[in-house]
Amino acid sequence: MNKNELQKNTSSSATFSDSLLQDKFKNLPQETQSALAELAAEKEIELGSRIKNDMVTNRNADINTERHIETAKRIQQDRFTKGTDKTISEIKTSSGNMRIESKSGYCYVATATYQNINHPNVIILRDFRDRYLSQSLYGRVFIKFYYLIGEYIAFFPNKIPAIRKVSKVIIDKIVYRIINHYYFKQ
């Protein structure tokens, strides 16, 4: 509903209480009327701004929800979900946050390296896979190849602490570059 429609509906639905308020308003001193009118104008601007922000927030939520759904569909179609986990999207809406969960495959080497499937770097790598790698043919080929060999490579950082330390340094550098290049483009 645009501003004109809102004003039209408001003015056409004036009630007895509205006219009483208007009469009381007219009985106030001019200075108080001016202050209240100024405050009402500020609140109208604030409300208009909130409405616009909510519209943008909800549009972004729609886009992020569609992106999540497309990624989940692509994962199912490509069948690279050997060893499943959940991909979770926290999406901000004007009425709060929305959480979406979809199945996705493990990041074997990163999970073995950090010994934690929910380590922040593991989550970033899964998100990078779902958001960026799965969007291109080469990325999907890499993902399929990784799921063929990743479990076997993960054996080494999982069982050998020295390799785990080296793997952590390498993965930390990769995640740092991913964050800077894909998430915080300059």
C-alpha positions as CSV (number, residue, x, y, z in Angstrom):
1,M,0.0,0.0,0.0
2,N,1.5,3.3,-1.0
3,K,1.3,6.6,1.0
4,N,-1.7,8.0,-1.0
5,E,-3.7,4.8,-0.5
6,L,-2.9,4.8,3.2
7,Q,-4.0,8.5,3.6
8,K,-7.1,7.8,1.6
9,N,-8.1,4.8,3.8
10,T,-7.2,6.7,6.9
11,S,-9.2,9.8,6.0
12,S,-12.2,7.8,4.7
13,S,-12.4,5.8,7.9
14,A,-12.5,8.7,10.4
15,T,-14.3,7.6,13.5
16,F,-15.9,9.4,16.4
17,S,-12.7,9.0,18.4
18,D,-10.7,10.6,15.6
19,S,-12.9,13.7,15.7
20,L,-12.7,13.9,19.5
21,L,-8.9,13.8,19.2
22,Q,-8.9,16.5,16.6
23,D,-11.1,18.7,18.8
24,K,-8.8,18.1,21.8
25,F,-5.8,18.9,19.6
26,K,-7.3,22.2,18.6
27,N,-7.8,23.2,22.2
28,L,-4.1,22.8,22.9
29,P,-1.8,25.9,23.0
30,Q,-0.3,26.7,19.6
31,E,3.2,25.9,20.8
32,T,2.1,22.4,21.9
33,Q,0.3,21.8,18.7
34,S,3.4,22.8,16.7
35,A,5.6,20.5,18.9
36,L,3.2,17.6,18.5
37,A,2.9,18.2,14.7
38,E,6.7,18.2,14.4
39,L,6.9,15.0,16.4
40,A,4.2,13.4,14.3
41,A,6.1,14.4,11.1
42,E,9.4,12.9,12.5
43,K,7.6,9.7,13.4
44,E,6.0,9.5,10.0
45,I,9.5,9.8,8.4
46,E,10.9,7.3,10.8
47,L,8.0,4.9,10.0
48,G,8.5,5.4,6.3
49,S,12.2,4.6,6.7
50,R,11.4,1.5,8.7
51,I,9.0,0.3,6.1
52,K,11.6,0.8,3.4
53,N,14.3,-1.0,5.5
54,D,11.9,-3.9,6.1
55,M,11.1,-4.2,2.4
56,V,14.9,-4.3,1.6
57,T,15.5,-6.8,4.5
58,N,12.7,-9.1,3.3
59,R,13.8,-8.9,-0.3
60,N,17.3,-9.9,0.8
61,A,15.8,-12.7,2.8
62,D,13.9,-13.9,-0.3
63,I,17.1,-13.8,-2.3
64,N,19.1,-15.7,0.3
65,T,16.3,-18.2,0.7
66,E,16.3,-18.9,-3.0
67,R,20.1,-19.1,-3.0
68,H,19.9,-21.7,-0.2
69,I,17.2,-23.7,-2.0
70,E,19.1,-23.6,-5.3
71,T,22.3,-24.8,-3.6
72,A,20.4,-27.6,-1.8
73,K,18.8,-28.7,-5.1
74,R,22.2,-28.6,-6.9
75,I,23.7,-30.7,-4.2
76,Q,21.0,-33.3,-4.5
77,Q,21.1,-33.4,-8.3
78,D,24.9,-33.7,-8.4
79,R,24.8,-36.4,-5.7
80,F,28.0,-35.2,-4.1
81,T,26.5,-35.6,-0.6
82,K,28.5,-38.7,0.4
83,G,28.7,-38.5,4.2
84,T,26.0,-36.0,4.9
85,D,25.9,-33.0,7.3
86,K,23.6,-30.0,7.4
87,T,24.1,-26.7,5.8
88,I,22.4,-24.0,7.9
89,S,21.4,-20.6,6.7
90,E,20.5,-17.9,9.2
91,I,18.5,-15.4,7.3
92,K,17.5,-12.0,8.7
93,T,13.9,-10.9,8.0
94,S,12.0,-7.9,9.2
95,S,10.2,-10.0,11.8
96,G,13.3,-11.8,13.1
97,N,15.7,-14.4,12.0
98,M,14.9,-17.5,9.9
99,R,16.9,-20.7,10.0
100,I,17.1,-23.1,7.1
101,E,18.8,-26.4,7.2
102,S,19.8,-28.6,4.2
103,K,21.9,-31.6,3.8
104,S,25.4,-31.2,2.4
105,G,28.6,-33.2,2.3
106,Y,31.4,-33.1,4.9
107,C,34.6,-31.2,4.5
108,Y,36.6,-34.3,5.4
109,V,40.1,-32.8,5.7
110,A,39.1,-29.6,7.5
111,T,36.9,-31.6,10.0
112,A,39.8,-34.0,10.6
113,T,42.2,-31.2,11.0
114,Y,40.1,-29.2,13.5
115,Q,38.6,-32.3,15.1
116,N,35.3,-30.4,15.1
117,I,32.6,-30.4,12.4
118,N,31.4,-27.0,13.6
119,H,34.7,-25.3,13.8
120,P,34.3,-21.8,12.2
121,N,36.8,-22.6,9.4
122,V,34.9,-25.8,8.6
123,I,31.6,-23.9,8.4
124,I,33.2,-21.2,6.1
125,L,34.6,-23.9,3.8
126,R,31.2,-25.6,3.6
127,D,29.5,-22.3,2.9
128,F,32.1,-21.5,0.2
129,R,31.5,-24.9,-1.4
130,D,27.7,-24.4,-1.4
131,R,27.7,-20.7,-2.3
132,Y,30.6,-20.4,-4.8
133,L,32.1,-23.8,-5.9
134,S,28.8,-25.4,-6.6
135,Q,27.8,-22.5,-8.9
136,S,30.2,-23.5,-11.7
137,L,31.0,-26.6,-13.6
138,Y,34.6,-26.7,-12.6
139,G,33.6,-26.2,-9.0
140,R,31.2,-29.1,-9.1
141,V,33.8,-31.3,-10.7
142,F,36.3,-30.4,-8.0
143,I,33.6,-31.2,-5.3
144,K,33.0,-34.6,-6.9
145,F,36.7,-35.3,-7.1
146,Y,37.2,-34.2,-3.5
147,Y,34.4,-36.5,-2.3
148,L,36.2,-39.4,-4.0
149,I,39.5,-38.8,-2.3
150,G,38.8,-36.5,0.7
151,E,38.0,-39.3,3.1
152,Y,41.3,-41.0,2.4
153,I,43.3,-37.8,2.7
154,A,41.5,-36.9,6.0
155,F,43.0,-40.1,7.5
156,F,46.4,-38.4,7.9
157,P,45.5,-35.2,9.8
158,N,43.0,-37.2,11.8
159,K,45.6,-39.8,13.0
160,I,48.9,-37.9,12.9
161,P,49.2,-34.8,15.0
162,A,52.2,-33.4,13.1
163,I,50.3,-33.5,9.8
164,R,47.3,-32.0,11.6
165,K,49.4,-29.0,12.6
166,V,50.7,-28.5,9.0
167,S,47.2,-29.0,7.6
168,K,45.8,-26.4,10.1
169,V,48.3,-23.8,8.9
170,I,47.4,-24.5,5.2
171,I,43.7,-24.5,5.8
172,D,43.9,-21.3,7.9
173,K,45.6,-19.6,5.0
174,I,43.1,-20.9,2.5
175,V,40.2,-19.8,4.6
176,Y,41.8,-16.3,5.1
177,R,42.1,-15.9,1.3
178,I,38.5,-17.1,0.7
179,I,37.2,-14.7,3.3
180,N,39.1,-11.8,1.9
181,H,38.4,-12.5,-1.8
182,Y,34.8,-13.8,-1.7
183,Y,33.2,-12.4,1.4
184,F,34.9,-9.1,1.8
185,K,35.7,-8.1,-1.8
186,Q,37.6,-4.8,-1.9
